[in-house]
Amino acid sequence: YSNTMACPEPEMWLMYDLNFNVTNLILASFRHNPEAPILFTQWMPQLEVYEKYADQRERGFQWTWNDVEAADVNELKKYYRGIGYDSI
């Protein structure tokens, strides 16, 4: 048993994720459900290596609730629709 979503084709997930701001997806997950946000396993490694997230690394991945409140939940909804879900 695992409570994480399987990623049978990791390259496809990484290519899909390039269309999104992963920092925003993480923050929007907390905004959508602060008690139990859903975080995909490939998101943090992307933050750790992709150049476009260098600013997040410089921050030490330290986010505030103000950052969460500013997150765009519509981008998270679009992400879920793209992987076949009608809602988050």
HTML snippet that shows the backbone in 3Dmol.js (N, CA, C, O; Angstrom):
<script src="https://3Dmol.org/build/3Dmol-min.js"></script>
<div id="view" style="width:600px;height:400px;position:relative"></div>
<script>
const pdb = `
ATOM      1  N   TYR A   1       0.835  -1.191   0.000  1.00  0.00           N
ATOM      2  CA  TYR A   1       0.000   0.000   0.000  1.00  0.00           C
ATOM      3  C   TYR A   1       0.869   1.240   0.000  1.00  0.00           C
ATOM      4  O   TYR A   1       1.876   1.305   0.705  1.00  0.00           O
ATOM      5  N   SER A   2       0.479   2.215  -0.787  1.00  0.00           N
ATOM      6  CA  SER A   2       1.191   3.486  -0.822  1.00  0.00           C
ATOM      7  C   SER A   2       0.167   4.606  -0.914  1.00  0.00           C
ATOM      8  O   SER A   2      -0.835   4.482  -1.618  1.00  0.00           O
ATOM      9  N   ASN A   3       0.417   5.690  -0.209  1.00  0.00           N
ATOM     10  CA  ASN A   3      -0.501   6.816  -0.278  1.00  0.00           C
ATOM     11  C   ASN A   3      -0.006   7.883  -1.254  1.00  0.00           C
ATOM     12  O   ASN A   3      -0.495   9.013  -1.237  1.00  0.00           O
ATOM     13  N   THR A   4       0.955   7.535  -2.100  1.00  0.00           N
ATOM     14  CA  THR A   4       1.439   8.468  -3.110  1.00  0.00           C
ATOM     15  C   THR A   4       0.933   8.035  -4.474  1.00  0.00           C
ATOM     16  O   THR A   4       0.661   6.856  -4.702  1.00  0.00           O
ATOM     17  N   MET A   5       0.810   8.989  -5.372  1.00  0.00           N
ATOM     18  CA  MET A   5       0.371   8.672  -6.724  1.00  0.00           C
ATOM     19  C   MET A   5       1.551   8.100  -7.495  1.00  0.00           C
ATOM     20  O   MET A   5       2.656   8.641  -7.451  1.00  0.00           O
ATOM     21  N   ALA A   6       1.312   7.015  -8.191  1.00  0.00           N
ATOM     22  CA  ALA A   6       2.368   6.401  -8.991  1.00  0.00           C
ATOM     23  C   ALA A   6       2.660   7.264 -10.211  1.00  0.00           C
ATOM     24  O   ALA A   6       1.786   7.961 -10.727  1.00  0.00           O
ATOM     25  N   CYS A   7       3.877   7.203 -10.646  1.00  0.00           N
ATOM     26  CA  CYS A   7       4.291   7.969 -11.822  1.00  0.00           C
ATOM     27  C   CYS A   7       4.946   6.994 -12.790  1.00  0.00           C
ATOM     28  O   CYS A   7       6.171   6.884 -12.826  1.00  0.00           O
ATOM     29  N   PRO A   8       4.128   6.273 -13.588  1.00  0.00           N
ATOM     30  CA  PRO A   8       4.679   5.229 -14.446  1.00  0.00           C
ATOM     31  C   PRO A   8       5.588   5.743 -15.556  1.00  0.00           C
ATOM     32  O   PRO A   8       6.467   5.012 -16.012  1.00  0.00           O
ATOM     33  N   GLU A   9       5.398   6.974 -15.998  1.00  0.00           N
ATOM     34  CA  GLU A   9       6.227   7.551 -17.054  1.00  0.00           C
ATOM     35  C   GLU A   9       6.785   8.890 -16.569  1.00  0.00           C
ATOM     36  O   GLU A   9       6.257   9.946 -16.919  1.00  0.00           O
ATOM     37  N   PRO A  10       7.855   8.850 -15.761  1.00  0.00           N
ATOM     38  CA  PRO A  10       8.346  10.088 -15.145  1.00  0.00           C
ATOM     39  C   PRO A  10       8.745  11.165 -16.149  1.00  0.00           C
ATOM     40  O   PRO A  10       8.580  12.353 -15.867  1.00  0.00           O
ATOM     41  N   GLU A  11       9.262  10.781 -17.305  1.00  0.00           N
ATOM     42  CA  GLU A  11       9.662  11.785 -18.295  1.00  0.00           C
ATOM     43  C   GLU A  11       8.447  12.577 -18.779  1.00  0.00           C
ATOM     44  O   GLU A  11       8.529  13.787 -18.995  1.00  0.00           O
ATOM     45  N   MET A  12       7.329  11.888 -18.946  1.00  0.00           N
ATOM     46  CA  MET A  12       6.110  12.560 -19.402  1.00  0.00           C
ATOM     47  C   MET A  12       5.602  13.547 -18.347  1.00  0.00           C
ATOM     48  O   MET A  12       5.152  14.642 -18.682  1.00  0.00           O
ATOM     49  N   TRP A  13       5.677  13.155 -17.079  1.00  0.00           N
ATOM     50  CA  TRP A  13       5.256  14.055 -16.001  1.00  0.00           C
ATOM     51  C   TRP A  13       6.147  15.292 -15.969  1.00  0.00           C
ATOM     52  O   TRP A  13       5.654  16.408 -15.812  1.00  0.00           O
ATOM     53  N   LEU A  14       7.453  15.100 -16.117  1.00  0.00           N
ATOM     54  CA  LEU A  14       8.368  16.237 -16.093  1.00  0.00           C
ATOM     55  C   LEU A  14       8.116  17.178 -17.266  1.00  0.00           C
ATOM     56  O   LEU A  14       8.156  18.398 -17.110  1.00  0.00           O
ATOM     57  N   MET A  15       7.860  16.612 -18.429  1.00  0.00           N
ATOM     58  CA  MET A  15       7.545  17.444 -19.597  1.00  0.00           C
ATOM     59  C   MET A  15       6.230  18.200 -19.379  1.00  0.00           C
ATOM     60  O   MET A  15       6.129  19.380 -19.713  1.00  0.00           O
ATOM     61  N   TYR A  16       5.239  17.530 -18.826  1.00  0.00           N
ATOM     62  CA  TYR A  16       3.956  18.175 -18.536  1.00  0.00           C
ATOM     63  C   TYR A  16       4.149  19.319 -17.551  1.00  0.00           C
ATOM     64  O   TYR A  16       3.590  20.402 -17.726  1.00  0.00           O
ATOM     65  N   ASP A  17       4.935  19.074 -16.528  1.00  0.00           N
ATOM     66  CA  ASP A  17       5.143  20.076 -15.476  1.00  0.00           C
ATOM     67  C   ASP A  17       5.837  21.336 -15.982  1.00  0.00           C
ATOM     68  O   ASP A  17       5.717  22.394 -15.365  1.00  0.00           O
ATOM     69  N   LEU A  18       6.557  21.239 -17.094  1.00  0.00           N
ATOM     70  CA  LEU A  18       7.219  22.423 -17.636  1.00  0.00           C
ATOM     71  C   LEU A  18       6.223  23.519 -18.012  1.00  0.00           C
ATOM     72  O   LEU A  18       6.601  24.683 -18.140  1.00  0.00           O
ATOM     73  N   ASN A  19       4.965  23.155 -18.189  1.00  0.00           N
ATOM     74  CA  ASN A  19       3.921  24.125 -18.527  1.00  0.00           C
ATOM     75  C   ASN A  19       3.405  24.894 -17.321  1.00  0.00           C
ATOM     76  O   ASN A  19       2.539  25.758 -17.459  1.00  0.00           O
ATOM     77  N   PHE A  20       3.926  24.587 -16.152  1.00  0.00           N
ATOM     78  CA  PHE A  20       3.393  25.154 -14.914  1.00  0.00           C
ATOM     79  C   PHE A  20       4.503  25.717 -14.041  1.00  0.00           C
ATOM     80  O   PHE A  20       5.683  25.422 -14.231  1.00  0.00           O
ATOM     81  N   ASN A  21       4.092  26.533 -13.081  1.00  0.00           N
ATOM     82  CA  ASN A  21       4.996  27.037 -12.064  1.00  0.00           C
ATOM     83  C   ASN A  21       4.859  26.106 -10.857  1.00  0.00           C
ATOM     84  O   ASN A  21       3.878  26.174 -10.117  1.00  0.00           O
ATOM     85  N   VAL A  22       5.838  25.253 -10.671  1.00  0.00           N
ATOM     86  CA  VAL A  22       5.752  24.234  -9.616  1.00  0.00           C
ATOM     87  C   VAL A  22       5.678  24.878  -8.229  1.00  0.00           C
ATOM     88  O   VAL A  22       4.992  24.362  -7.347  1.00  0.00           O
ATOM     89  N   THR A  23       6.365  25.980  -8.031  1.00  0.00           N
ATOM     90  CA  THR A  23       6.257  26.681  -6.744  1.00  0.00           C
ATOM     91  C   THR A  23       4.804  27.051  -6.489  1.00  0.00           C
ATOM     92  O   THR A  23       4.282  26.830  -5.396  1.00  0.00           O
ATOM     93  N   ASN A  24       4.155  27.616  -7.500  1.00  0.00           N
ATOM     94  CA  ASN A  24       2.752  27.981  -7.335  1.00  0.00           C
ATOM     95  C   ASN A  24       1.888  26.750  -7.087  1.00  0.00           C
ATOM     96  O   ASN A  24       0.969  26.801  -6.270  1.00  0.00           O
ATOM     97  N   LEU A  25       2.166  25.646  -7.775  1.00  0.00           N
ATOM     98  CA  LEU A  25       1.370  24.427  -7.568  1.00  0.00           C
ATOM     99  C   LEU A  25       1.453  23.957  -6.116  1.00  0.00           C
ATOM    100  O   LEU A  25       0.448  23.561  -5.526  1.00  0.00           O
ATOM    101  N   ILE A  26       2.637  24.004  -5.557  1.00  0.00           N
ATOM    102  CA  ILE A  26       2.813  23.598  -4.156  1.00  0.00           C
ATOM    103  C   ILE A  26       2.042  24.534  -3.234  1.00  0.00           C
ATOM    104  O   ILE A  26       1.284  24.088  -2.373  1.00  0.00           O
ATOM    105  N   LEU A  27       2.243  25.833  -3.423  1.00  0.00           N
ATOM    106  CA  LEU A  27       1.556  26.810  -2.571  1.00  0.00           C
ATOM    107  C   LEU A  27       0.047  26.741  -2.753  1.00  0.00           C
ATOM    108  O   LEU A  27      -0.697  26.852  -1.779  1.00  0.00           O
ATOM    109  N   ALA A  28      -0.412  26.560  -3.975  1.00  0.00           N
ATOM    110  CA  ALA A  28      -1.851  26.456  -4.234  1.00  0.00           C
ATOM    111  C   ALA A  28      -2.434  25.196  -3.610  1.00  0.00           C
ATOM    112  O   ALA A  28      -3.594  25.191  -3.199  1.00  0.00           O
ATOM    113  N   SER A  29      -1.646  24.130  -3.532  1.00  0.00           N
ATOM    114  CA  SER A  29      -2.110  22.902  -2.870  1.00  0.00           C
ATOM    115  C   SER A  29      -2.395  23.173  -1.400  1.00  0.00           C
ATOM    116  O   SER A  29      -3.374  22.674  -0.845  1.00  0.00           O
ATOM    117  N   PHE A  30      -1.529  23.968  -0.774  1.00  0.00           N
ATOM    118  CA  PHE A  30      -1.759  24.339   0.631  1.00  0.00           C
ATOM    119  C   PHE A  30      -2.952  25.285   0.757  1.00  0.00           C
ATOM    120  O   PHE A  30      -3.720  25.196   1.716  1.00  0.00           O
ATOM    121  N   ARG A  31      -3.104  26.180  -0.199  1.00  0.00           N
ATOM    122  CA  ARG A  31      -4.242  27.093  -0.157  1.00  0.00           C
ATOM    123  C   ARG A  31      -5.548  26.324  -0.332  1.00  0.00           C
ATOM    124  O   ARG A  31      -6.529  26.588   0.362  1.00  0.00           O
ATOM    125  N   HIS A  32      -5.556  25.377  -1.258  1.00  0.00           N
ATOM    126  CA  HIS A  32      -6.757  24.583  -1.509  1.00  0.00           C
ATOM    127  C   HIS A  32      -7.135  23.724  -0.306  1.00  0.00           C
ATOM    128  O   HIS A  32      -8.312  23.620   0.039  1.00  0.00           O
ATOM    129  N   ASN A  33      -6.148  23.114   0.328  1.00  0.00           N
ATOM    130  CA  ASN A  33      -6.415  22.227   1.461  1.00  0.00           C
ATOM    131  C   ASN A  33      -5.260  22.299   2.460  1.00  0.00           C
ATOM    132  O   ASN A  33      -4.359  21.462   2.422  1.00  0.00           O
ATOM    133  N   PRO A  34      -5.280  23.293   3.354  1.00  0.00           N
ATOM    134  CA  PRO A  34      -4.170  23.479   4.294  1.00  0.00           C
ATOM    135  C   PRO A  34      -3.935  22.281   5.222  1.00  0.00           C
ATOM    136  O   PRO A  34      -2.817  22.059   5.686  1.00  0.00           O
ATOM    137  N   GLU A  35      -4.982  21.525   5.484  1.00  0.00           N
ATOM    138  CA  GLU A  35      -4.850  20.385   6.402  1.00  0.00           C
ATOM    139  C   GLU A  35      -4.200  19.176   5.741  1.00  0.00           C
ATOM    140  O   GLU A  35      -3.525  18.393   6.410  1.00  0.00           O
ATOM    141  N   ALA A  36      -4.396  19.018   4.441  1.00  0.00           N
ATOM    142  CA  ALA A  36      -3.861  17.844   3.744  1.00  0.00           C
ATOM    143  C   ALA A  36      -3.588  18.164   2.275  1.00  0.00           C
ATOM    144  O   ALA A  36      -4.273  17.643   1.395  1.00  0.00           O
ATOM    145  N   PRO A  37      -2.605  19.009   2.002  1.00  0.00           N
ATOM    146  CA  PRO A  37      -2.302  19.323   0.599  1.00  0.00           C
ATOM    147  C   PRO A  37      -1.741  18.105  -0.129  1.00  0.00           C
ATOM    148  O   PRO A  37      -1.045  17.280   0.463  1.00  0.00           O
ATOM    149  N   ILE A  38      -2.049  18.007  -1.404  1.00  0.00           N
ATOM    150  CA  ILE A  38      -1.508  16.918  -2.221  1.00  0.00           C
ATOM    151  C   ILE A  38      -0.294  17.457  -2.965  1.00  0.00           C
ATOM    152  O   ILE A  38      -0.403  18.405  -3.743  1.00  0.00           O
ATOM    153  N   LEU A  39       0.859  16.849  -2.723  1.00  0.00           N
ATOM    154  CA  LEU A  39       2.100  17.252  -3.372  1.00  0.00           C
ATOM    155  C   LEU A  39       2.604  16.086  -4.206  1.00  0.00           C
ATOM    156  O   LEU A  39       2.781  14.980  -3.696  1.00  0.00           O
ATOM    157  N   PHE A  40       2.831  16.333  -5.475  1.00  0.00           N
ATOM    158  CA  PHE A  40       3.320  15.279  -6.355  1.00  0.00           C
ATOM    159  C   PHE A  40       4.818  15.066  -6.117  1.00  0.00           C
ATOM    160  O   PHE A  40       5.567  16.012  -5.872  1.00  0.00           O
ATOM    161  N   THR A  41       5.224  13.821  -6.193  1.00  0.00           N
ATOM    162  CA  THR A  41       6.602  13.459  -5.825  1.00  0.00           C
ATOM    163  C   THR A  41       7.655  14.104  -6.711  1.00  0.00           C
ATOM    164  O   THR A  41       8.791  14.275  -6.268  1.00  0.00           O
ATOM    165  N   GLN A  42       7.328  14.462  -7.926  1.00  0.00           N
ATOM    166  CA  GLN A  42       8.326  15.036  -8.829  1.00  0.00           C
ATOM    167  C   GLN A  42       8.506  16.546  -8.627  1.00  0.00           C
ATOM    168  O   GLN A  42       9.419  17.130  -9.211  1.00  0.00           O
ATOM    169  N   TRP A  43       7.676  17.179  -7.831  1.00  0.00           N
ATOM    170  CA  TRP A  43       7.753  18.634  -7.708  1.00  0.00           C
ATOM    171  C   TRP A  43       9.014  19.117  -6.999  1.00  0.00           C
ATOM    172  O   TRP A  43       9.699  19.998  -7.519  1.00  0.00           O
ATOM    173  N   MET A  44       9.337  18.580  -5.851  1.00  0.00           N
ATOM    174  CA  MET A  44      10.508  19.077  -5.110  1.00  0.00           C
ATOM    175  C   MET A  44      11.815  18.856  -5.861  1.00  0.00           C
ATOM    176  O   MET A  44      12.648  19.763  -5.879  1.00  0.00           O
ATOM    177  N   PRO A  45      12.041  17.705  -6.480  1.00  0.00           N
ATOM    178  CA  PRO A  45      13.275  17.566  -7.266  1.00  0.00           C
ATOM    179  C   PRO A  45      13.397  18.622  -8.367  1.00  0.00           C
ATOM    180  O   PRO A  45      14.499  19.073  -8.678  1.00  0.00           O
ATOM    181  N   GLN A  46      12.273  19.010  -8.950  1.00  0.00           N
ATOM    182  CA  GLN A  46      12.320  20.053  -9.967  1.00  0.00           C
ATOM    183  C   GLN A  46      12.772  21.371  -9.358  1.00  0.00           C
ATOM    184  O   GLN A  46      13.583  22.089  -9.944  1.00  0.00           O
ATOM    185  N   LEU A  47      12.249  21.684  -8.189  1.00  0.00           N
ATOM    186  CA  LEU A  47      12.651  22.920  -7.516  1.00  0.00           C
ATOM    187  C   LEU A  47      14.142  22.910  -7.184  1.00  0.00           C
ATOM    188  O   LEU A  47      14.805  23.947  -7.194  1.00  0.00           O
ATOM    189  N   GLU A  48      14.646  21.729  -6.893  1.00  0.00           N
ATOM    190  CA  GLU A  48      16.049  21.606  -6.500  1.00  0.00           C
ATOM    191  C   GLU A  48      17.026  21.723  -7.663  1.00  0.00           C
ATOM    192  O   GLU A  48      18.190  22.055  -7.441  1.00  0.00           O
ATOM    193  N   VAL A  49      16.591  21.460  -8.904  1.00  0.00           N
ATOM    194  CA  VAL A  49      17.553  21.441 -10.016  1.00  0.00           C
ATOM    195  C   VAL A  49      17.241  22.394 -11.173  1.00  0.00           C
ATOM    196  O   VAL A  49      18.170  22.839 -11.846  1.00  0.00           O
ATOM    197  N   TYR A  50      16.003  22.717 -11.424  1.00  0.00           N
ATOM    198  CA  TYR A  50      15.684  23.568 -12.575  1.00  0.00           C
ATOM    199  C   TYR A  50      16.116  25.005 -12.302  1.00  0.00           C
ATOM    200  O   TYR A  50      15.869  25.551 -11.227  1.00  0.00           O
ATOM    201  N   GLU A  51      16.761  25.601 -13.294  1.00  0.00           N
ATOM    202  CA  GLU A  51      17.256  26.973 -13.155  1.00  0.00           C
ATOM    203  C   GLU A  51      16.135  27.965 -12.854  1.00  0.00           C
ATOM    204  O   GLU A  51      16.338  28.928 -12.115  1.00  0.00           O
ATOM    205  N   LYS A  52      14.958  27.731 -13.423  1.00  0.00           N
ATOM    206  CA  LYS A  52      13.867  28.693 -13.232  1.00  0.00           C
ATOM    207  C   LYS A  52      13.399  28.782 -11.778  1.00  0.00           C
ATOM    208  O   LYS A  52      12.639  29.684 -11.427  1.00  0.00           O
ATOM    209  N   TYR A  53      13.846  27.856 -10.937  1.00  0.00           N
ATOM    210  CA  TYR A  53      13.474  27.902  -9.520  1.00  0.00           C
ATOM    211  C   TYR A  53      14.649  28.291  -8.621  1.00  0.00           C
ATOM    212  O   TYR A  53      14.614  28.044  -7.415  1.00  0.00           O
ATOM    213  N   ALA A  54      15.679  28.892  -9.196  1.00  0.00           N
ATOM    214  CA  ALA A  54      16.855  29.307  -8.424  1.00  0.00           C
ATOM    215  C   ALA A  54      16.465  30.250  -7.292  1.00  0.00           C
ATOM    216  O   ALA A  54      17.039  30.182  -6.205  1.00  0.00           O
ATOM    217  N   ASP A  55      15.501  31.125  -7.535  1.00  0.00           N
ATOM    218  CA  ASP A  55      15.071  32.056  -6.489  1.00  0.00           C
ATOM    219  C   ASP A  55      14.473  31.319  -5.293  1.00  0.00           C
ATOM    220  O   ASP A  55      14.628  31.752  -4.152  1.00  0.00           O
ATOM    221  N   GLN A  56      13.794  30.214  -5.553  1.00  0.00           N
ATOM    222  CA  GLN A  56      13.224  29.431  -4.446  1.00  0.00           C
ATOM    223  C   GLN A  56      14.320  28.735  -3.641  1.00  0.00           C
ATOM    224  O   GLN A  56      14.238  28.631  -2.417  1.00  0.00           O
ATOM    225  N   ARG A  57      15.337  28.265  -4.341  1.00  0.00           N
ATOM    226  CA  ARG A  57      16.478  27.658  -3.635  1.00  0.00           C
ATOM    227  C   ARG A  57      17.167  28.697  -2.768  1.00  0.00           C
ATOM    228  O   ARG A  57      17.541  28.412  -1.630  1.00  0.00           O
ATOM    229  N   GLU A  58      17.339  29.919  -3.306  1.00  0.00           N
ATOM    230  CA  GLU A  58      17.977  30.989  -2.533  1.00  0.00           C
ATOM    231  C   GLU A  58      17.183  31.308  -1.274  1.00  0.00           C
ATOM    232  O   GLU A  58      17.756  31.678  -0.249  1.00  0.00           O
ATOM    233  N   ARG A  59      15.879  31.168  -1.351  1.00  0.00           N
ATOM    234  CA  ARG A  59      15.006  31.379  -0.179  1.00  0.00           C
ATOM    235  C   ARG A  59      15.051  30.195   0.780  1.00  0.00           C
ATOM    236  O   ARG A  59      14.499  30.257   1.878  1.00  0.00           O
ATOM    237  N   GLY A  60      15.708  29.121   0.363  1.00  0.00           N
ATOM    238  CA  GLY A  60      15.733  27.911   1.182  1.00  0.00           C
ATOM    239  C   GLY A  60      14.379  27.241   1.264  1.00  0.00           C
ATOM    240  O   GLY A  60      14.075  26.543   2.232  1.00  0.00           O
ATOM    241  N   PHE A  61      13.555  27.461   0.227  1.00  0.00           N
ATOM    242  CA  PHE A  61      12.197  26.905   0.183  1.00  0.00           C
ATOM    243  C   PHE A  61      11.388  27.312   1.414  1.00  0.00           C
ATOM    244  O   PHE A  61      10.541  26.559   1.894  1.00  0.00           O
ATOM    245  N   GLN A  62      11.663  28.505   1.910  1.00  0.00           N
ATOM    246  CA  GLN A  62      10.940  29.030   3.065  1.00  0.00           C
ATOM    247  C   GLN A  62       9.771  29.873   2.572  1.00  0.00           C
ATOM    248  O   GLN A  62       9.960  30.988   2.085  1.00  0.00           O
ATOM    249  N   TRP A  63       8.570  29.336   2.700  1.00  0.00           N
ATOM    250  CA  TRP A  63       7.374  30.032   2.267  1.00  0.00           C
ATOM    251  C   TRP A  63       6.546  30.414   3.476  1.00  0.00           C
ATOM    252  O   TRP A  63       6.643  29.799   4.537  1.00  0.00           O
ATOM    253  N   THR A  64       5.738  31.429   3.299  1.00  0.00           N
ATOM    254  CA  THR A  64       4.879  31.915   4.382  1.00  0.00           C
ATOM    255  C   THR A  64       3.416  31.688   4.017  1.00  0.00           C
ATOM    256  O   THR A  64       3.097  31.324   2.885  1.00  0.00           O
ATOM    257  N   TRP A  65       2.543  31.904   4.976  1.00  0.00           N
ATOM    258  CA  TRP A  65       1.113  31.806   4.684  1.00  0.00           C
ATOM    259  C   TRP A  65       0.683  32.929   3.750  1.00  0.00           C
ATOM    260  O   TRP A  65      -0.303  32.785   3.027  1.00  0.00           O
ATOM    261  N   ASN A  66       1.411  34.052   3.752  1.00  0.00           N
ATOM    262  CA  ASN A  66       1.130  35.106   2.770  1.00  0.00           C
ATOM    263  C   ASN A  66       1.404  34.602   1.358  1.00  0.00           C
ATOM    264  O   ASN A  66       0.654  34.903   0.430  1.00  0.00           O
ATOM    265  N   ASP A  67       2.487  33.829   1.197  1.00  0.00           N
ATOM    266  CA  ASP A  67       2.783  33.219  -0.105  1.00  0.00           C
ATOM    267  C   ASP A  67       1.661  32.272  -0.513  1.00  0.00           C
ATOM    268  O   ASP A  67       1.250  32.242  -1.673  1.00  0.00           O
ATOM    269  N   VAL A  68       1.174  31.505   0.447  1.00  0.00           N
ATOM    270  CA  VAL A  68       0.083  30.555   0.178  1.00  0.00           C
ATOM    271  C   VAL A  68      -1.169  31.316  -0.255  1.00  0.00           C
ATOM    272  O   VAL A  68      -1.830  30.931  -1.220  1.00  0.00           O
ATOM    273  N   GLU A  69      -1.491  32.388   0.455  1.00  0.00           N
ATOM    274  CA  GLU A  69      -2.692  33.165   0.120  1.00  0.00           C
ATOM    275  C   GLU A  69      -2.591  33.813  -1.257  1.00  0.00           C
ATOM    276  O   GLU A  69      -3.613  34.062  -1.897  1.00  0.00           O
ATOM    277  N   ALA A  70      -1.377  34.088  -1.718  1.00  0.00           N
ATOM    278  CA  ALA A  70      -1.178  34.714  -3.030  1.00  0.00           C
ATOM    279  C   ALA A  70      -1.135  33.694  -4.170  1.00  0.00           C
ATOM    280  O   ALA A  70      -1.098  34.075  -5.340  1.00  0.00           O
ATOM    281  N   ALA A  71      -1.141  32.419  -3.840  1.00  0.00           N
ATOM    282  CA  ALA A  71      -1.034  31.368  -4.867  1.00  0.00           C
ATOM    283  C   ALA A  71      -2.270  31.330  -5.758  1.00  0.00           C
ATOM    284  O   ALA A  71      -3.386  31.601  -5.315  1.00  0.00           O
ATOM    285  N   ASP A  72      -2.047  30.991  -7.013  1.00  0.00           N
ATOM    286  CA  ASP A  72      -3.109  30.905  -8.016  1.00  0.00           C
ATOM    287  C   ASP A  72      -3.672  29.485  -8.054  1.00  0.00           C
ATOM    288  O   ASP A  72      -3.081  28.591  -8.659  1.00  0.00           O
ATOM    289  N   VAL A  73      -4.806  29.289  -7.411  1.00  0.00           N
ATOM    290  CA  VAL A  73      -5.443  27.967  -7.368  1.00  0.00           C
ATOM    291  C   VAL A  73      -5.963  27.571  -8.749  1.00  0.00           C
ATOM    292  O   VAL A  73      -6.097  26.381  -9.037  1.00  0.00           O
ATOM    293  N   ASN A  74      -6.257  28.543  -9.599  1.00  0.00           N
ATOM    294  CA  ASN A  74      -6.720  28.204 -10.950  1.00  0.00           C
ATOM    295  C   ASN A  74      -5.652  27.438 -11.726  1.00  0.00           C
ATOM    296  O   ASN A  74      -5.977  26.559 -12.524  1.00  0.00           O
ATOM    297  N   GLU A  75      -4.376  27.765 -11.497  1.00  0.00           N
ATOM    298  CA  GLU A  75      -3.311  27.012 -12.166  1.00  0.00           C
ATOM    299  C   GLU A  75      -3.317  25.561 -11.678  1.00  0.00           C
ATOM    300  O   GLU A  75      -3.105  24.641 -12.469  1.00  0.00           O
ATOM    301  N   LEU A  76      -3.555  25.355 -10.398  1.00  0.00           N
ATOM    302  CA  LEU A  76      -3.631  24.002  -9.851  1.00  0.00           C
ATOM    303  C   LEU A  76      -4.819  23.246 -10.447  1.00  0.00           C
ATOM    304  O   LEU A  76      -4.702  22.061 -10.762  1.00  0.00           O
ATOM    305  N   LYS A  77      -5.948  23.914 -10.603  1.00  0.00           N
ATOM    306  CA  LYS A  77      -7.121  23.284 -11.224  1.00  0.00           C
ATOM    307  C   LYS A  77      -6.802  22.888 -12.670  1.00  0.00           C
ATOM    308  O   LYS A  77      -7.163  21.797 -13.111  1.00  0.00           O
ATOM    309  N   LYS A  78      -6.126  23.775 -13.403  1.00  0.00           N
ATOM    310  CA  LYS A  78      -5.732  23.487 -14.784  1.00  0.00           C
ATOM    311  C   LYS A  78      -4.796  22.276 -14.823  1.00  0.00           C
ATOM    312  O   LYS A  78      -4.910  21.432 -15.712  1.00  0.00           O
ATOM    313  N   TYR A  79      -3.877  22.189 -13.867  1.00  0.00           N
ATOM    314  CA  TYR A  79      -2.954  21.062 -13.777  1.00  0.00           C
ATOM    315  C   TYR A  79      -3.740  19.752 -13.634  1.00  0.00           C
ATOM    316  O   TYR A  79      -3.490  18.784 -14.352  1.00  0.00           O
ATOM    317  N   TYR A  80      -4.688  19.740 -12.702  1.00  0.00           N
ATOM    318  CA  TYR A  80      -5.484  18.533 -12.477  1.00  0.00           C
ATOM    319  C   TYR A  80      -6.346  18.177 -13.689  1.00  0.00           C
ATOM    320  O   TYR A  80      -6.470  17.004 -14.041  1.00  0.00           O
ATOM    321  N   ARG A  81      -6.940  19.190 -14.325  1.00  0.00           N
ATOM    322  CA  ARG A  81      -7.739  18.911 -15.535  1.00  0.00           C
ATOM    323  C   ARG A  81      -6.874  18.268 -16.601  1.00  0.00           C
ATOM    324  O   ARG A  81      -7.325  17.366 -17.307  1.00  0.00           O
ATOM    325  N   GLY A  82      -5.628  18.726 -16.726  1.00  0.00           N
ATOM    326  CA  GLY A  82      -4.723  18.194 -17.740  1.00  0.00           C
ATOM    327  C   GLY A  82      -4.329  16.748 -17.516  1.00  0.00           C
ATOM    328  O   GLY A  82      -3.932  16.058 -18.454  1.00  0.00           O
ATOM    329  N   ILE A  83      -4.435  16.282 -16.273  1.00  0.00           N
ATOM    330  CA  ILE A  83      -4.115  14.872 -16.003  1.00  0.00           C
ATOM    331  C   ILE A  83      -5.380  14.026 -15.842  1.00  0.00           C
ATOM    332  O   ILE A  83      -5.326  12.877 -15.401  1.00  0.00           O
ATOM    333  N   GLY A  84      -6.521  14.623 -16.210  1.00  0.00           N
ATOM    334  CA  GLY A  84      -7.737  13.830 -16.294  1.00  0.00           C
ATOM    335  C   GLY A  84      -8.707  13.939 -15.133  1.00  0.00           C
ATOM    336  O   GLY A  84      -9.648  13.150 -15.057  1.00  0.00           O
ATOM    337  N   TYR A  85      -8.514  14.886 -14.227  1.00  0.00           N
ATOM    338  CA  TYR A  85      -9.430  15.044 -13.103  1.00  0.00           C
ATOM    339  C   TYR A  85     -10.333  16.247 -13.340  1.00  0.00           C
ATOM    340  O   TYR A  85      -9.880  17.272 -13.849  1.00  0.00           O
ATOM    341  N   ASP A  86     -11.591  16.129 -12.978  1.00  0.00           N
ATOM    342  CA  ASP A  86     -12.530  17.248 -13.102  1.00  0.00           C
ATOM    343  C   ASP A  86     -12.352  18.265 -11.980  1.00  0.00           C
ATOM    344  O   ASP A  86     -12.714  19.432 -12.130  1.00  0.00           O
ATOM    345  N   SER A  87     -11.796  17.822 -10.863  1.00  0.00           N
ATOM    346  CA  SER A  87     -11.568  18.717  -9.734  1.00  0.00           C
ATOM    347  C   SER A  87     -10.343  18.243  -8.960  1.00  0.00           C
ATOM    348  O   SER A  87      -9.820  17.150  -9.174  1.00  0.00           O
ATOM    349  N   ILE A  88      -9.913  19.104  -8.063  1.00  0.00           N
ATOM    350  CA  ILE A  88      -8.736  18.774  -7.250  1.00  0.00           C
ATOM    351  C   ILE A  88      -9.131  17.751  -6.202  1.00  0.00           C
ATOM    352  O   ILE A  88      -8.294  17.329  -5.405  1.00  0.00           O
TER     353      ILE A  88
END
`;
const viewer = $3Dmol.createViewer("view");
viewer.addModel(pdb, "pdb");
viewer.setStyle({}, {cartoon: {color: "spectrum"}});
viewer.zoomTo();
viewer.render();
</script>
